[in-house]
Amino acid sequence: MTERSRSSIIIVGGGASGLILAGHLLRSPDPRLRVTIVEKRAAVGPGIAYSTLLPDHLLNVSAMGMSAVADDPEHFWRWLQDKGLAKEEDSPIYAPRSVYGLYLQELLVEIAEREQTRLRLVQEEGVLISPSPAGVELRLANGTSIVGHVAVLAAGHDEEPASEQDFAVRIGSAKDTPIDPDSRVVVLGTGLSMVDAWLTLEHRGHRGEIAAVSRRGLLPSPHQKGSPIRLDSADILLGTELSYFVGWFRELVRATEKAGGNWRDVVDGLRPYNQRIWQSWPVSAKRRFLEYTKAWWDIHRHRMAPEIHARVSEAVRSGRLRLIAGRVLDVHREGRTLTVNLQLRQSQAIENLEVAVAYDCTGIVKDVSTGSIAVVRSLTDRGLARPDPLRLGLDVTADCAIIDVDGAPSDKLFAIGPLTRGTFFDIDAIPDIRIQCARLAEHLAG
């Protein structure tokens, strides 16, 4: 496909990733460029992550890092100040996610007013993509179709629990119906999604025990002010054995702490190289990382606002929130009660929890080819796309091109954001997504 024939681009998904990509694409001066965003929700921009109205749901990245514009990293920070929502001396602040949703919607309004000819918004669900010699056709849930030269999947996270956890519900979903506020509930996962669920339950006035279960029962760390260390690409170990890399990382932390810094300075200094490190490892090393190291990495890499960490820690101390290191063996339902049988990690003892509901906060669907995103399944079911070797997302190239079942990259189908986790791994946060979107926009639009 020639560069000229890429002038009509369909973005399937109008959450943050889709909007950010559209914004970068439409910076191209090409008058022939047309961008269509297809989003089933009424509002384009906020998506699931930033549609929450709960003030306690704060961003997990400070405002200084949440710009939607790759080459203007303080764009959101200035927006907050212009709106009177922050002052220069307040930094760092962790704004409510609902406020960030308003920022994205305002950004869309600005783009739409400027690009009345080149931008089209379609409120509908995309369910089936079919490539053709001339481009792509996207079939919508209402039975109509949209045609273009290129389609980019920006579907984000799966909204339904993984198939092996179909006994659980996602908090805030249609299946999350009212329960007795004094009943016990169990949350599967102890990461940032669990924290969101706990905050939601607190807001609802839930009084019963909230038991959060994960393999290691670890709680994410809080952010603190710091100074990320400066690393040169020549300093980074690429392609080494995982154990050697972990040893190098620990030595770097010790040296930094000896010099007066802390581990956050190392984690944040390493961030620009995370994707290169991941891509340099063989599949065997990646698999070992996911099995043995990821839980520890996550609580240090994916941190929470200090004020939220303080509240969650107090809930743990008071017993309102119980962290359990273990795994679910099986689940039985009798009437309205679920019995969740756990095997505790340290003692290997069995504990039976009788709960009113189980909330799925594990985050990652184990296999996108069996997930609930129809447009993704439409590709994997026909061999037009395949899961990555670790089944974290879709298999894509470094340029985000979707790879089919025979290993051939497409020149018409692309993916961004969490769907590309297997290739980029560190691709859930806005600072990483905006860079990915800028690079793909340059690749597609020139």
N, C-alpha and C positions, 0 to 999 in steps of 0.2 A: 504494500500500500504506500503510495507516495505521500509526502507531507501535505500536498495540496488537498488530497482527498480526505484529510482528517478534520475538515472544517466544521462538521456537525458532530457534537459530542454529547452523549446522553450520560448523565450521572444518576445512578440508581441508588437513592438514599439521600435525604436532605437534612441529615443531622450535621454536626460540626464538621466532620470530614468532608462531606459533600459540598457544603457551603464554602469551606476554605479552598477546596480545589477549584470551584467555580470562580471565586474571587481572583485566584492566581491565573486561571485561564483567560479571564476577561481583561487582564492587563495587556494582553496581546493587542497590537493596533490593527490586526487583520480584520477588515470589515466583513469578510465572508464567514468569520467564526460564529458559530451558533452553539449555545450551551443550553441544554434542557435538564432541569432537575426534577426527578420523579420522587415524590415523598408521600407516603400514605397518611401522615399526620397533618393536622390543619396548619401547623406552623413549621416553616423551614428554618433550620438553624439549631434550635436547642436539642433536638433528638431526645433520647431517653435520659441521657446523663444530665442535661441542663434544663429539663422540663419540671423538675421538682420545685414546689413552692415553699418547702420547709426552710425557714431561715437558718436552721442549724446545719443544713447540708452545705458545708463550705467546700471551696476548691481545695484540692490537695497539693496544689502548686501555688506559690505566691503570685500576686497580681503582676509582678514584674516579668513573670515567665509565661503569661497566658495570652500574649498577642496572637491574633489570627493571621498576621502578616509576617512572612518569613524574614523579610529584610527590614522590618520595623519592630524590633522586639519589645518596645515600650508602648506600643499602640493601645493596648487595653489599659495600661497604667495611666496613660494620659486621658483616656476616655473616662475612667473613674474620677479623676481630678476635675475634668470639665463638667461632670455631672454633680460635683460637690459631694461625692461619695468617699473621697479619700483626700488626704493632704500629703505633700511631699515628705513630711517628717514621719508619716505613719508607717512607711515601708519597713519590714515586709508585712503585708496584710493578706488575709485569705478571705476573699469575698464570697458571699453566698453564691451557690451555683445558679440560682434563679437570676441573679444579677448578670452573670455571664451569659445566660440565655438571652436576656434583653440586649446585651451587647451584640450577640450574633444576629439577632433579629434586626437591630438597627443597621448593622453592616449590610444585611441583605437589602434593606430598603434603599440604602445609598447606592448599592450596585444596580438594583432594579430601576431606579430613577435614571441612572446614568446610561444603562444598557437596555433601553426599552425595546430595541430591535433584536439584540443578540442574546438576551436571556429569556427563557421561557420556564414557567413553573407549572408543574402538573401535580395536582393532589390526587394521587391514586397509588395503588400498590403494584409494583412490577413483579410479575410472576414467572415469566419465561423469556429467555434471551436466545435468539437464533441468529448465528452469523450467516452471511451470504457473500457471494463474490463482490457485491457492491458495498457491503457494510454490515449493519446489524439491525435486527428488528426486536423490539421489546414489547411483549404482549402484556397488557394490563389486566387487573382483576375484573374490570368492567367489560372486558371482551374486545376493546379497541387496541390498536397498536401504534407504536412510535418507531420511526425508522431514523437511522443516523449512520455515520461512518464508523464511530467508535462508541463503546459502552464501558463505563467505569463503575465497578461495584464499590459502593461506599455504605454497605448495609450495617456496619457496626457490629455490636454484640447481639448474640442470639437472645431473644426475649423469653424463651421457654427453658425450663431446666433440662439438663442432659437426660437422655432416655433411661439411664440406670438410676436416676433420681426422680422418677415420675411421681413419687409419693409426695414430693415437696412442691412448694409454690414460690414464685418470685414475689417479693413484697411489693405492694402497690399494683399488682396485676389484677385482672378481673377475678381470678381464683382466690385472691386474698380477701376473704370475707370476714366480717366481725367475729371476734371470739371473746370468751369470758376474760376480762382484764386481770383476773387473779390466777388464770391457768398458766401452767408451764409451757414454754415453747422451746424448740431446738432450732438453732441456726447452723447450717452446714457451711463451714468456712469461718475463719477468724481474721480475715483481711479487711481491706477498706470497705468492701461491699457489706460485710457483717456490721461494721461501724455504722454505715448508712441505715441498715435495718434496725439496729439498736436505737438510733436516734429517732427513727420513725415510730417505733413502739413506745418510746418515752413520750413522744409528742402526743400519741394517742391515749396516754394515761395508763399504759400497761403496768401492772403491779407484780405479776407472777415472775417466777424465775425464768431468766433467759440463758439457756445453755448453748454455748457456741463450740462447735467441734471441728477440729482439723487434725491432720496427722501429727503435728507438733504443738498445736495449741498456742501459736505465737501471735502476739499483737503487734501491729505496725508501730514503728518508732515515731516520735514527734520531730517536726522541723525545728531547727535552731539557726540563729545567725552564724555564718561562718565565711570562710574564704576558700573556695575550691582551689586545690593545688593545680599548678600549670604543668601539663604533660605534653611532651612532643610525641608525634606518631612513632618516632624511633624508640621511645621508651616503652611502648606497649607490646606485651607478649602476644603474638598471634600464632595460632595453629599449634600450640603446645598441648601437652597432656593436661587434663582438667586439674589434677592434683598439683601439678607444678604451677599452674596459673593461680590456684587458690593460695598456695604457699607464698608466691610473689605478692599477691594482693595483701595478705596478712602482714608481711614484712613492710609493705608500703604504709599500711595503717599504723604500725608500731613506730616507724620512723617519723610519720607526720605527728603522731601524738607526742613523741619525744620532743619535737620542735614546737610544741604548744598548740597544735591543731587537734582535730578529732576525726573520727571515721567518716563523718559527713563530708568533710573536705575532700577525702579520697573518692568516695562514691560520686560526688558531684563533679569532681575533676575528670573522672573516667567517663562520664556520660557521653561526650561527643564521640567516643570510640566504641560504645557498647555494641552497636550493630556490626561493626567490622570485626570485633572480637567473636561475636556469635557466629558470623558467617565464615570465620576462619577455622572453626572447629568441625571435625567430622561428625557424622550423625551419632556415632557411639558416644562421643564426649557430650554432645547436646543432651542425649538421653540420660546420661549419668548426672548431668547438671539438674535436669528436671526432677530426677528421682531423689537426689541427695542434697543439693545445694540451693535450689530455687526458693524454698521456703525461707531460708535465712537471708538470701539476697532480697527477696520481696519486702521483708519488714524493714530493711535498711534503705532500699531504693525507693519504695513507694510509701512515703511517710504521710502523716496527717498534721493538720493545723494544731499548734500547741494547745490552744484552748479546748479543742475537742479531745485531744489525748488526755488532758487532765480530767475531763469529765468521765471518759471511759475508764481510766485507771481508778477513779474513785468508785465507780460502779462495781469494778472487780473487787476492790478492797471491801466494800460493804456487802458483797454477796448478791447484789442485784443482777450482776452479769457473771456467769461462771465459764471460764475457759477450760476446755477439755482436750487433752492430747489423746487421740484415739481414732478409730475408724468404725464406720457403720457396718455391722455384720448382716443384719436383716431388719425388716420393718413389718409390723402386723397392724391391721386396723380392726378395731371392734367398735362399731357405732361411730361416735364422733372422736374417739380416742385413738391416737397412734402410739404403739409401743415400739420404740427405737432401741435395738440391742447394739450396744457398743463394746468394742474391745479396747481397753485402756492401753496406752502405748508403753508405759513404764512397767506396770505390774502384770500386763496381759490378762487382767481380771475382766470379767464380763459385767457390764452395768446396763440395767434396763431402765429406760426413761419413758414414762407415760406423759405424752404431750398433746396439746390441742392442735398444733400445727407444726410442720417442719418447713423452714424457709431455706431455699437454695441460694446461697451466696458464694458458691464456689467459683463463679466468674466465667470460666472457660468451658464451653461445650467440648467434650472429648473428641468429637469427630464432626467436622462441618458437613460431611456428606450424609450424615444422619440427623442433622439439626433441623430447626423449624423455619429457616429462612428460605422461602419458596424459590426465589430467583437463584440462589446458590445451588439448591438441589436440582434446579432445571438444567444446570451445567454439569454437575457431577454425575447425575443419573444417565446422561447421554455421552459421558466421556469427554466432554468439551472442557472440563476442568477436573483436577484431582486434588485430594488433600496433600499437604506437604508430608514428607517422610515421618514426621512425628505427630501428624494429624492435629496440629495446633490451629491450622487455618487452611487456606488454599495455597497450592504450590505456585509461586510466582517468581519471575526473574528479578534481578536487581533494578530493572526499569519498571517493575510492577506488572509486567505482562503475564496473563494467566497461562499456565502450562497445562496441556491436555493430557489424557491418559497415556498417550504414546510418548510423552516427553517433549512435544513441540510447543514452543511459545506462540501465542496468538499475536497478531498485529492489529486486532480489532477489540479484544477483550482485556481489560485491566482491572486491578483491584487496589484499594488503599485502606489504611487504618487497620483495625484489629484483625480483619480477614487475612492480612499478610504477616501475621505474627510468626509463622514458621520460618520465613525468610529474614525478617527484620527483628523479631523478638521484642525489642524495646520500641513499641509502636502504639502504645495505648494513650499516651499523654499528648496534649496539644503542642508542646514545643517540638516533639518529634514528628507529629502528623503534619504540621505546617511546612516543615522542611521537605517531607516526602511529597506533599502536594505541589510545592513550588518546583521540585525537580520533575515530577510527572507533567506538570503544565508546560514546562520548557520543552520536554520531550515531545508532547503532543502538538502544541501550538507554535513552538519555535520562539 
